């Protein structure tokens, strides 16, 4: 509930409230008696360590940085109760809160001990700082706010990823002062898998063994995995928005938004652990969160479906394709991406099948919205009413599942909605109009747009530091996405149009 209130204030005011970790430095050891009287901390955290000096750290989705498990202290809670609750919500570990290690007006730090030994798994691939993974599948915030839970030593790579690097010395002091916890390695968690998962795990082991013996197929799958990457989808969106008529870019945006919201809601709803949590040896790539359905496969199926759909319905006669060819091409490419996810050990075959089906449905819906016309022969995808409806739906969805991806997606949709009030018909199709008058007009628009995006993207570098609060990071990045969409749809086209117009204006000598 606390996070929902914070997110609601973000949408209403775009102002940053008081933060859990506004200033992480200058925390020193203090006694319980003095601290209770002198300080009113906003948050409480736990230090959980093993006999090798390793400590449990959580990685959040927003910043991808590491920190101790903990969070806000509710008004009705004691410091100890808040530390216990937040640790359980973020890691799924029930702890006994012990000695107070440090306190200031920002947070209070406790030595905590789990009620039973904690198991960890060693990932089959390097995760950037050689850390063990704590399976936190039962924690309330896993897959929402928490990306991963680690047991790790304070090595230089970890310190570089730690959200508050100036606390390194304090962290060592807290670890040394805290009580020991027993940890043990987990080699196989298949006893927790159901019968369907066990069958698929066996098939995945056989599939991986066969692929490893055929290097060309292995490389093909590694390459095809890129078809579902977010960077490729965003690049496609930018190309369509900057070079092609408006309805192409809006259709891609519609499909991406539908994919983001549907996939993540289903993941949280089903909460199925990824295969490598049951059988760590399967993991061939980094992944986090839950498994069903495959986001990569869904996104690839949606994007490929939209592109092939355009070739089928709008392509010139020499490249127009038949229905069987379109369907077979879409299915083959989508399944290739899905096979890559199974090969990498991050998804079950059922995740892939669901992703292909969901992505195909999103593609069909996106194409239908793109081609449907209403008053004055206007496309539905360009309707402000449609995007207002989407904003309302996405806002409700965002409040139900607090995730940075949802917040950023909502602000992207808001940028499109605002832009539709300013985009004129001649600008939406200006690649045809300008192409007849100037062969470089589209490239001018692209260059101008990219330069502007570079400037906008540089803003967070000036406003955000390692000690910046999570809510402020969320606000800044959301505004950057909002301004970027408006710049792409309104600012860059108008500036490029003025540039082209002024360059074609006759000089006095020419007259």
N, C-alpha and C positions, 0 to 999 in steps of 0.2 A: 504493500500500500504506500509505503514511503516513496518508493521509486516512481509510482504512478503520479503521486502529487508533484514530484519534481518535474516529471515530463510534462504534466499539464501546465505547470508554470512556464516551462520553456515555450510552449506553443502560444500561450496567452500573452506573455510579457517579453519574451526573448531576453530576459535579464537573468543574471546568475545569482542564485541564492547562496547562502553560506555553505561552505564546502566541508566535506569530511577531511580532506587533506590539504588545506590551503597553504600551510607552511610546514614542511616535514622536517626541517632542520631544527637544531637547538633543543632536541629532546634529551633530557638527562635523567639519570636515576634519581628517584625521589621516594620518600617513605609514604606508606598508605595514609597515615594520620595527617601529615602535612598536605598531601595532594588533595584529599577530600575537601579540605578547608580552603585551599588556595586556588584550585583550578576547577573549571567546568568544561571538560573536554566534550567535543562534538561526536567523537567516535571511539570505538574500542576494538583492539586487535589482539590476536593470539600468536605466540611463538611456540611452534611445535617442532622439536628437533630430535635427531637420532644420536647414537653414540659416536658417530663420525663427524659431528658438527654440521650435518646437512639439515636444512630447514624446509618446511612446507611453504611454498609461495603460490599464489594464484595469478593467472594471466587473464586480464579482462579483454572483452571484445573491442572496446573503443580504442584504447591506446596500444594494445598488444604488449604492454609492459607488465612487469612482475611486481607484486606487493604482498605483504602479509595478509592473511585472511582477516577480515573485519569490516566494520561499517558503522552507520549512524547509531547513536544511542537514542532510543525513544524517550519521550518525556516521563513515562511511567516506569522506566527500567533502571536498575542499578547498573553500574559499570560492568560488573561480572556477568550479569544476565545478558547484556548486549553483546559482550565478547563471545559468550557461549552460543547465542542465537545466530549471530552473523557467521561464525565459523561453521556451524551446522548448515546454514543456507548456502554457503559458498563451496564447502568441501564435502558435505555429507558426513562429516565426522562429529560424533558427540564427544565433548571434552569436559573435563573438570578444570575449572579456572583456579589457578593457584596464585603464586606470588606476583605482586605488582612490580613491574620492572622499570617503568617510566611513565611520566604523565606531564602534559602541559595543557593549554587551553584548546589544543587541536585534537589530541587523542590520548588514550591511556593504553598502555601495553602490558599484557599479562603473560606469564608462563602458563601454558596449558598442557594438559595430558589427556589423550584419548582414553576412553573407557576400556578399549581392547587394542591389541596390536594392529598395525595398519599395513595392508599389503600394497605393493607397488609393482609396476611392470616396466621392463626395459624396452623402449621402442626399437623396432628393427632398423629404423633409419635415424640419422642424426637430426636432432631437433634444434640445433643452433647453440646449445650450451650443455649438451651431454647430461641431461637431467632425467631422473626416473619420473614416470607418470603415476599419479594416484588416481585410480578409477573413481571419479566423483559422480557416477551416473545417477545416484539417488539424491544428489543435492538439488535444492529448489532452484538455484540460479544457474546450474550447469546448462550450457546451450543457450542461455539468455544473456546474462551479464558476464558469466565466467566462461572463458574459452577452454582453459585447461588448468589442472592442478598438478604441481610438480613437487618432488622432493629433490633438492639440489644443494650443492655446496656453493659458497659465495665466491665463485671463481670470477676472473675478470669479465668473461662473456655475460655472466649472470649480473654482475654489477652494472655492466653497460645496458642491460635490459631492465634493471630495477628502476622503478618510476622515480625514486628519490635518491639518486646516487650519492648525495651528500650525507646520507644516513649510514653509509657503509660501516664506519667505525662503531656507531651505535648498535647496528645490527649484530656485529660480532660480540659486543658486550651483552646484548640481550640473549643471544644464543648461549653464551658461556654461563649466564646466570640462570637459565631455564632448566627444568628437569628433563631427564631422558625419556624417550618414547621408543618402544620396540616396533621395528618395521621388519617385514619379511618379503622376499620376492615371490611374485605370482607368475608361474610358468604357463598355466592353463586354467582358464575360467569356464571351460565348456560345461561344467556341471550346472552353471546358471543359465545356460542357453536352452531354448525350447527345442522340440523335435524338428521343426522346420529349419531353424537356425543351424542345428547340428548337421542336418543333411546338406545344407548349403556350404557350411564350413568345410566339409569333406570334399565337396565338388570344387571349392575354391582352391584347396590345397593341390588337388590333381591338376586343375587348370593352370595354376602358377608354375607347377613343375614342368608341364608341357611347354608353356610359353618360354620358360628359361632355357629350354633346349633348342629353341628356334629363334636365334637373335634377330633376324629380319622382322619377324612378327612382333617381337618385343619392342623393337624400335618404332614400328608402325603404331602400336598401342600407346607408347609414350608420346608420340607426336599427336595422335588423335585426341589425347586427353586435353590438349590445348584448345580444342573446339568448344569446350565447356567453361573455359576460364573467364572470369569476370572482366579482365583487361581487354580481351578480344571483343566482348559484347559492348563494352563502353566505347571502344574504338569504332565499332560498327555504328553505334548510335551517333557519335560525333560526325562521322563521314556522311551519314544520311541527313543529319540536320544541317550540315554546312554546305553540301554540294547538291543534293537532290531536292525535289519539291517537298513542302512541309509535311504532307501526309505520310511520306515514307519514314521520316524521322519520328513522327508521333506514333506511328504503328510500332516501330521498334521499342520506343519508350513504354508504350502500353503493354507490350509483351514482357519486357523486363520487369516492370512493376508487378504485373500479375504473377510472374515467376517468383520473384522475391517474397511476396506476401504468402502465396499459397504453399510454397515449399517449406518455409520456416514454420508456418502454423502447423503443417502436417508433421514436421520433425518433432516439434514440442508436444503435439497431441499424441503421437504414437510412442515417442521417447524410446526408440529401439537403439541399443548400443551398436556402435560400429563393429565390424567383424574382428578387428585386431584387439579390441578390448577382451574378447573371449580367447583369441588365439594370437598373441603378440607377434609370432613369427610371420604372420600374413602381411604385416604392414610394409609397404614399399614406398609410401609417400606421406607427407604431413597432412593431417586432417584432425578436426575437432568437432565437438557437438554430436548430435545424433545422426542416425543412418537413413531412415526412411522418410521420403523418397530421395533418390540421388539428385542433388541440386545441379551438378554438372550436366547430367543426362537431360534433365528437364529443360535447362537453359539452352543446351545445344539443339534439342528437338524443337523447341519453340523458335529459335533463331533460324535454323535450317528450314523449318517448315514455312516460315514467313518468306524467306528468300526464294525458295522453290515455288511457293504460291504466287509470288509476283511474276516469275518467269512463265508460269502456266497461264496466268490471267492477263498480264500486261506486256509480255515480251513481244518483240517483233516476230514476224512470221518465220524468219530464218532461225530463231532461237527458241520459239515457243515449243513447249514440250507437252506430251500426252499425259493423261491422267495416270496410266500404269507406270510410266517412266518417273513421273513426279513422286508417286507413292513409294516405289521401290527405292529411288534415290534417297528420299527422306528417311525411310526406315533403315537402310543400310548405314548411312552416316550416323544416325542417332544410336543405333546398336553398337557401332564401332566405338563411340564415346563411352557407352555403357560398359562394353567389354574392357576398356581401359581402366575404368573405375574398379571393376572386379579384379583385374590383374594387379592393381596397386593395393588391393586388400582393404579398401576403405568403404566398399559397398557390397551388399549381397546382390545376387541376381534378381531377387524380387524388388529391390530398390530400383534397379535399372528398368525393369518392366514397367513399374509404376511411373518412373520418370519419363519414359518414352510416351506413355499414354497421356500423362498430364501435359507434357510439352506439346504433343500433337493437338490436344484440346485447346491449349492457349494459342497456338498458331492459327487454328481455324477461327477462334473467336476474334483474334486480332485482325485477320484478313477480312472477316465479316464486317467488323467495325470500320475498317479502312475503306471498303467498297460501298457500304450503305450510304445512300444520299437522302437528304430530306429537303426542307424548304430551300428554294432557289438553287437546287442541285448541289447543295453544299455537303461535303463529306462529314459523316458523323464523328470521325476521329478528330476533326478540327472544331468541334462544337465546344463552347465554353461550358455549356450545361453538363456535358458528359464529364469533363474534367472536374467540375465542381462536385458532381456525384462521386467520382473516384476519390476526391480529397476527403469527403465525409466518410466513405467506407474505409479508406486507409487510416484515417485518424482514429477511428474506432478500433481497427486492428492493431494500431501502434500502442494504444492504451492497454490492450489485452496482453500484448507480448512486448515487454520493454527490450528493445534491441537497437543499437546504433543504426544498423542497416535499415530498419523501418523508419527511423527518424529522418535519415538522409533521403530515403526514397520519397517520403512525404514532402520534403522541401523541394525535391526535384519536380514532383508533380505540381507543387504550388508555383514554381517558376514557370512551368509550361502554361498553367492557368492564367497567370498574370500576363504572360507574353501574348496570349491570344487576343488580348484587348488592344494590342498595338500593332500586330502583324497585319499587313495589308495583302490582299490577294496577289498583287503584282510582285510583292517581295517573296511570297511563298513559292512562286514558280520562276524566280528570277534567273535560274540557271538556263532556262530556255530563252527568255527575253535578252539576257545579257550575253548569252552565247552567240546570238546573231550579230551583236554589235561589237563584242570584244572577246577574243579567244582566251584572254587571261583573267577575265572578270571573276570567274569562279575561284581561281587560284589566289587572286587578290583577297577575296572574301575569306578564304581558308587561312591565309597568312595573317590577316588582321585578327581573325577570331582566335587563332592559336597564340598570338602575341598577347591579346587581352586575357586569355585564360591563364597564361603564364604569370601575368601580373596579379590576377585574382588569387591564384594558387599560392603566391608568395606571401599573402597576408598572414596565414596561420604561422608561418615561420617567424614572423615578427611579434605575434601576440601570444604564442603558446611556448611554454618552456616545460622542463621536466616537473616543475612544481605546480603547474597549472591545474586547477580543479577539473574533475571529470565533466561537470555540468558546463563549465566555460568552454572546454574543448568541444563539447557537443554543440553548443551555441555557435561558436566560430565556424566550425566545419559545416554546420547546417546553412549558415548564411553564405558561406563560400559556394556551396552547391546551388543555392537559390540564385545568387548573383551570376553564377556561371551559366545557368539555363537562360536567364533573361538576356545576358550578353550574347549568347549563341543565336537566340531566336530574334532578338530585336536590335541590340547594339551593333554587332558585327555586320549584319546585312545592310543596315542604314549607313554605317560609316563607309562600307565598300561601295555602296550605290553613289554616295556623294563623291567618293574618290574617282569613280569611273566617269560620272557626269562632269566633274571639273576637268578631267584629263581630256575630254572630248570637246570642251568649250573652245570655239575658235578664237584665236588671238587677233589683235588689231591688225598685224601685218597680213594675216590671212584674209581679212576682210578687204 
